[in-house]
Amino acid sequence: MVFVLDKHKKPLMPCTEKRARQLLEKKRAVIHKMFPFTIRMKDIIQEESKLQELRLKIDPGSRTTGIALVSNENVLLLGELEHKTIIKKLLEDRREKRRNRRNRKTRYRKCRFDRKKGKGWISPSMRARIDQTLHLVQKFKSLAPLTGISFENVKFDTQKMDNPEISGVEYQQGKLWGYEVREYLLEKFGRKCAYCGAENVPLQIEHIIPKARGGTNRINNLTLACEKCNREKGTKTAAEFGFPDIMKDANKTYKDAAFMNSTRWILFEKLKSNHVPVESGSGGLTKLNRTRHNLPKEHYYDALCVGFSTPNELNFKTKYVQEYKYMGRGKRQMCQTNAYGTPINHRQRKKNYFGFYTGDIVKANKPKGKNAGKLLGRVTVSYQAYSFKINNISCNAKYMKVLQRNDGWKYDKRIRNTKPIIQST
């Protein structure tokens, strides 16, 4: 599928690759953008063309969001948005550097903005994933004449995920009902060390997955250990320490479900502000549609089956899945530091070297050397060594040509999964 714009850059109905090639050969159109591939007509305007129903379907997720573009029963595009999930680590690094600065005798810097958490505040990692989804929706809106959006507004029952048989007043009575944490763990592990089995010794509450490795304070992630085992284990997980059976309950985490419960209404309200009708569907309806069409469990198939607008028959016009990942446009870090947060060198003020920026999509014809031949992909600029790499392959700037400037996104594609689900008997 190829996106099409009129001569005033307004979106028209997408066309096939064959039709786009014919329009380019007849010089009725020009290439407007390489990724996603878009052509611009020279002799057509939106008001004179006939537009069909075109619906964008979204299956939001904590790590991956499914995307589908549908025109009646024709499936024009399937895609997945991979969210940037390292924001928490970056914020922790910044916090560590601020604390190091407070311990040094440096001048006082006035607070640049108010960090108070007001009404409607959500964490930066949640807001970033919401913004990434909205940014991609705006991109599709500028390239295709959307007539509607289908959005899966699903609520996760984390207690039922932990105990499928829970009901009634049991929702108010968790695992610690009638216990304190230590007493619960003593009864659960038989009043002995979970690792060496030592009894009648002082026992310490210990994290199965250490907090330094992303573990939480949930009761399933806590156990009892003697002082010797606790010291020897250190920052290892229970599996790395030689006890994989203890990891069985600790691996259960509901961070993704909690994220979706916290952001689903915010994302829904933001989508409605795009002046496009928004349809909301439940997770049960999505599963019903996917099972009815005998489709495997994938994010893009879930997006395709969202809402009541899912047709009875599906005609797939694509065999690929488009992959989108937000990469950003660079860093604001003014100097590089060592492992202890001490500045070791300063970054240069400019980002443009020989006309190239990190993230530009370029093509090159490398005449000699290792990996000689034609190259196509994102370029990485090393500001210290003035070197360039295309998909981790070094290349000289004189052999490169810019196809598209960095827009903060990485584009890729793969073959979609066509294996049907196994019907249970």
ABEGO torsion letter per residue (X at the ends): XBBBBBAAGBBBBBBBAAAAAAAAAAGABBBABAOBBBBBBAABBAAABBBBBBBBBBBBBAABBBBBBBBEABBABBBBBBBBAAAAAAAAAAAAAAAAAAABBBBBBBBABBABBBBGBBBAAAAAAAAAAAAAAAAAAAABBBABBBBBBBBBBAAAAABAABBEAAAABBAABGBBAAAAAAAAAGGBBAAAGBBGBBBBBBBABBAAAGBBABAAABBBBBAAAAAAAEABBAAAAGBAAAAAAAABBAAAAAAAAAAAAAAAAAAAAAGBBBBBBBAAAAAAAAAAAGBBBBAAAAAAABEAABBABBBBABABBBBBBBAEAEBABABBBBAAGBBABBBBABABBGGBBBGBBBBBBBABEBGBEBBBEBBBBBAAAGBBBBGGBBBBAAABBBABBBAGBBBBBBBBBABBBBBBX
